Amino acid sequence: QVQLVESGGGSVQAGGSLRLSCTASGLTFAAYAMGWFRQAPGKEREGVALIDSGGRTYYADSVKGRFTISRDYAKNTLYLQMNSLKPEDTATYYCAVDRASYPTIATMTPDYWGQGTQVTVSS
């Protein structure tokens, strides 16, 4: 019954910025860890960023310093601010929920997934 609805994907030029949003329903928003994964064609899905139920954040090395994950508790919404985008960031991005509450970027095992939103970065 948990639903995650993503928005904000699109096509941008290299060096540009984009903000992804994920609105959650059917769960107690503040009680769970939430994160973003991405998958490019022919590649495995990889964890990008995580914010646990206490507000601690984790990032993949490839996006540190460029991406920022945040939560708006009043709006039940998760965000991913993406700056200085590179062509290698091109992928389908997925919002996810982990009921463990305090995973790390390495141990994050999502229980619920959004439908995905496409991000394309051109040079």
N, C-alpha and C positions, 0 to 999 in steps of 0.2 A: 504493500500500500504506500510505500515511500516513493515519491516522485521527485526527480531532479530535472529541471528544465534549463538548458543552457541557451545563451544568446551572446551576440557581440562578435562572432567570427566574421571573416571577410578577407579581402585582398588588399595588401598594402605594399608599399615600396620598401626596400631594404633601408634600415635606419629609422623607419617609422614606428608608430606606437599603436597599440590596440588594447582594449579592455574587455575581457570576457566576464560574463555574469552567469551565476547558477542560482536559481531560486528553488528552495527545498520546501516540500510539504509532506505531511504524514510522519514527522519525527519531531522530537524535542531538539531543536537546532543546536542549542548550546552544549548538549550532552555528548556530542560526537565529534571525532576528528573528521576533517574534510580536506580533500585535495584535488589536484589536477593531474591527469595523465595525458599522454599524447601518443599517437601511432601514425607513422608514415608508411606509405605503400611498401610492402616487402620487409618491413621491420617489425620487431616485437613492441608491444605497448610498454612505455617507460614512465616512471613517476617523474613529475616535473616539480611540484611544490606541494607542501602539506602544512596545515595549521591544526594543531591539536585542540582538545577541549579547554585547555588552559591558556591558549593563545600563542603557544610557542610555534615558531615556523621553521621549516626545513626546505632546502632547495637542492635540485640536481646541480652538479658542478657546471654543467653547460649553460645554465641560466642565471647563476649567481651574479648579482650586481645589475641585472637587466630586468628581471621579473620580480613582482611583489604580490604575495597572496594576502588577502584580508577578508574579514567577515563583518557584515552588518547584522547584528543580532535582532534589531528592531524589524528589519525587512526580511529576515530568514534568507539572506543572500550571501553567496560566496563570490569573490572577485579574483581575477588574475590580471594585474596591470603588466603589460608587456611593452618594454621600451627597447630601443636599439635593435629592432628585429633583424634577423639574418635569414637568408634563403633556407638554411638548414633547420629553421624553426617551423617550416611548412609541415603540417600534419593535421590530423583530426584530433581535437582536444576534448577530453571527457572529464566531467565533474564526477566525484565519487565520495562516498561516505564510508567510514570505517568505524564500526561499533566498539572497537577496542579502546577508543577515546585518547590513548596516549601512544600511538605508534611513532616510528621514525620514518624518514624517507626510505630506508632500507627494508623496514619490516611492515610497511603499510600494505594491508590486505583488504581492499574494499569489499563491502557487503552489498552496496547499491551503486548503480551507475546511471549517469545521464545518457542522452541519445547521441551526444557528440556534436561539435560545431567545427567547421572547416576553417583553418587559417592558412592562407597562401601568401608567402613573402617573395616578391619578385626583385630581381636585380636591375 
